[in-house]
Amino acid sequence: MSQMLFTSLAVYHDIDSRSAPLNMAIDEVILETATEPTIRFYRWDHLALSFGYFGRFEDVENHQTDREIVRRWTGGGIVFHGKDLTYSIVIPASDPVFSESSTSVYEKTHAAVRAALATNGKKTELAEIASPKVSESCFANAVRADVMLNGQKIAGAAQRRTRRGLLQQGSIQNVDVAADFEQKLARHLSMRCEEKTLDGDILERAREIADQKYGTAGWLRRR
């Protein structure tokens, strides 16, 4: 990439044993508190399913017996989690990148994903146009700037913009990524990356939000 998206970037390599509601809540807390752009990587040690804020619970309720289900705060379709690498990017409103369009952030982030995959020989491309919608499953439908490999979507994301900042939650799946992929992706987003860990205050606040919001039937079934 000729120009990095961020001047600096805080990088969290999170554990893979948190519940789906807690994962969503952590992203929200980082959005509430971040003073610089952040990226959090996390995997799943259990089968889960997330669906967009505007999605219908009736479209996913049949998966309740085999997956932990959570409604995201971001938009988008149904994403099946298990073997995927999930990330969230937070851009605080104080950062210059926040003034860019959501589409621009989406495209530049996926360009970084593509560049990181290319270092391990994966020849991907960004979708130029949206494909016809065939289902509510996110990875069955490509939108502009999604990452494609041999005609199959392998990276998609959804966003939420508030007065505090921009949250982008993304998933990379249907492709083998190298052990150092997370570091490479972060380096394609910024030359100044600082490794960080989630502190107790973030986790305590996230547990509250998970209990009061993402883990409740009212939130899950609101549409």
C-alpha positions in Angstrom: 0.0 0.0 0.0 1.4 3.4 -0.9 -0.2 5.1 2.2 -1.1 3.6 5.5 -4.6 4.2 6.8 -3.5 5.2 10.3 -0.7 7.2 11.7 -0.6 4.9 14.7 -2.6 1.8 15.8 -3.2 0.1 19.1 -3.3 -3.7 18.5 -5.1 -6.2 20.8 -4.5 -9.9 20.3 -7.4 -11.3 22.3 -8.1 -14.8 23.6 -10.5 -17.1 21.9 -12.7 -18.2 24.9 -15.1 -15.3 25.4 -18.8 -15.6 24.8 -20.4 -14.0 21.7 -22.2 -11.4 23.8 -19.0 -10.5 25.6 -17.1 -10.1 22.3 -19.7 -7.7 21.0 -19.7 -5.8 24.3 -15.9 -5.4 24.3 -16.0 -3.8 20.9 -18.6 -1.4 22.1 -16.5 -0.4 25.2 -13.5 0.2 23.1 -15.6 2.4 20.9 -16.7 4.3 24.0 -13.2 4.8 25.4 -10.6 4.7 22.6 -8.4 7.8 22.1 -6.5 6.4 19.1 -7.4 3.9 16.3 -7.4 0.3 17.5 -7.7 -3.2 16.0 -8.7 -6.2 18.1 -8.2 -9.7 16.7 -10.1 -12.7 18.2 -10.9 -16.3 17.2 -13.6 -18.6 18.4 -13.2 -21.8 20.4 -17.0 -22.5 20.0 -19.5 -22.3 17.2 -21.3 -19.0 17.1 -23.4 -16.9 14.8 -23.7 -13.1 14.7 -26.3 -11.2 12.7 -26.7 -7.6 11.9 -28.5 -5.0 13.9 -31.3 -4.7 11.4 -31.6 -8.5 10.9 -34.6 -10.7 11.9 -34.2 -13.2 14.7 -36.5 -15.6 12.9 -33.8 -15.9 10.2 -31.4 -17.4 12.7 -33.4 -19.0 15.5 -33.1 -22.4 13.9 -29.4 -22.4 14.7 -29.9 -22.0 18.4 -29.4 -25.7 19.1 -25.9 -25.8 17.7 -24.5 -22.2 17.9 -24.3 -19.3 20.3 -26.3 -16.5 18.6 -25.8 -12.8 19.1 -27.1 -9.7 17.4 -24.4 -7.3 16.4 -24.5 -3.5 16.9 -23.2 -3.2 13.4 -25.3 -3.9 10.3 -24.8 -6.6 7.7 -25.9 -10.2 7.3 -25.5 -13.5 9.0 -21.9 -14.5 9.8 -21.1 -18.1 11.0 -18.1 -18.1 13.4 -15.9 -21.0 14.4 -12.8 -21.2 12.2 -12.7 -17.6 11.1 -10.4 -14.9 12.2 -12.5 -12.0 13.5 -11.3 -8.4 14.0 -12.8 -5.1 15.1 -11.4 -1.7 14.2 -12.3 1.4 16.2 -11.6 4.9 14.9 -12.3 7.6 17.5 -14.0 10.8 16.3 -10.9 12.7 17.2 -8.8 10.9 14.6 -8.5 12.4 11.1 -9.5 9.1 9.5 -13.0 9.4 11.1 -13.8 12.2 8.6 -13.3 9.8 5.7 -16.4 8.1 4.3 -17.4 4.7 5.7 -17.0 3.3 2.2 -13.4 4.6 2.0 -12.5 3.0 5.4 -14.1 -0.2 4.3 -12.1 -0.3 1.0 -8.8 0.7 2.6 -9.1 -1.9 5.3 -9.8 -4.6 2.8 -6.9 -3.5 0.7 -4.7 -4.0 3.7 -6.2 -7.5 4.2 -5.4 -8.3 0.6 -1.9 -7.0 1.0 -1.3 -9.1 4.1 -2.6 -12.2 2.3 -0.4 -11.5 -0.7 2.8 -11.8 1.4 1.9 -15.5 1.8 1.1 -16.0 -1.8 -2.7 -15.6 -1.8 -3.7 -13.8 -5.0 -7.0 -12.0 -4.0 -8.9 -9.1 -5.4 -11.4 -6.6 -4.2 -14.9 -7.0 -5.6 -15.7 -4.1 -8.0 -19.4 -4.4 -7.8 -22.0 -6.0 -5.5 -23.1 -9.5 -6.4 -26.8 -10.4 -6.5 -28.1 -11.2 -3.0 -28.8 -14.9 -2.8 -29.4 -15.3 1.0 -29.1 -13.5 4.4 -25.7 -15.1 4.9 -23.0 -12.4 4.6 -20.5 -14.7 2.9 -22.9 -15.7 0.2 -23.1 -12.1 -1.1 -20.3 -9.9 -2.0 -20.5 -6.1 -1.8 -18.1 -3.6 -3.4 -14.6 -3.9 -1.9 -15.1 -7.3 -0.3 -12.0 -9.5 -0.6 -12.4 -12.3 -3.1 -10.3 -15.4 -3.8 -11.1 -17.5 -6.9 -14.6 -15.9 -7.1 -15.4 -16.7 -3.4 -15.8 -14.0 -0.7 -13.2 -14.5 2.0 -13.4 -11.2 3.9 -16.4 -9.0 4.7 -17.3 -6.4 7.4 -20.0 -4.3 8.9 -19.9 -0.8 10.4 -21.5 1.4 13.0 -20.8 5.2 13.2 -21.6 7.2 16.3 -20.6 10.6 17.6 -17.8 8.8 19.5 -16.3 7.1 16.5 -16.6 4.4 13.8 -16.7 0.6 14.6 -15.9 -1.9 11.9 -16.3 -5.6 12.7 -14.9 -8.0 10.1 -14.5 -11.7 9.5 -11.9 -13.5 7.4 -12.8 -17.1 6.5 -12.6 -19.8 3.8 -8.9 -19.2 3.5 -5.8 -20.4 5.5 -4.0 -17.5 7.1 -0.3 -17.6 8.2 0.6 -17.6 11.9 1.9 -14.0 11.6 -1.1 -12.7 9.6 -2.4 -10.5 12.4 0.9 -8.7 12.7 1.1 -8.3 8.9 -2.4 -6.9 8.7 -1.7 -4.4 11.5 1.5 -3.3 9.7 -0.3 -2.7 6.5 -2.7 -0.4 8.4 0.0 1.5 10.2 3.8 1.7 10.6 3.4 2.6 14.2 1.7 -0.4 16.0 1.6 -0.7 19.7 0.7 -4.1 21.3 -1.9 -3.7 24.1 -3.9 -5.9 26.4 -7.5 -5.4 27.6 -7.4 -4.0 31.1 -9.7 -4.8 33.9 -11.9 -1.7 33.5 -12.7 -2.5 29.9 -13.6 -6.1 30.7 -15.7 -5.1 33.7 -17.7 -2.6 31.7 -18.0 -5.1 28.9 -19.4 -7.7 31.2 -22.1 -5.2 32.3 -23.0 -4.4 28.7 -23.1 -8.1 27.8 -25.4 -8.9 30.7 -27.7 -5.9 30.1 -27.8 -5.9 26.3 -26.1 -8.5 24.1 -26.9 -11.4 26.2 -30.6 -10.6 26.7 -33.6 -12.1 24.9 -34.9 -8.5 24.4 -31.9 -7.5 22.3 -31.7 -10.8 20.5 -35.4 -10.8 19.5 -35.9 -7.1 18.9 -36.7 -7.7 15.3 
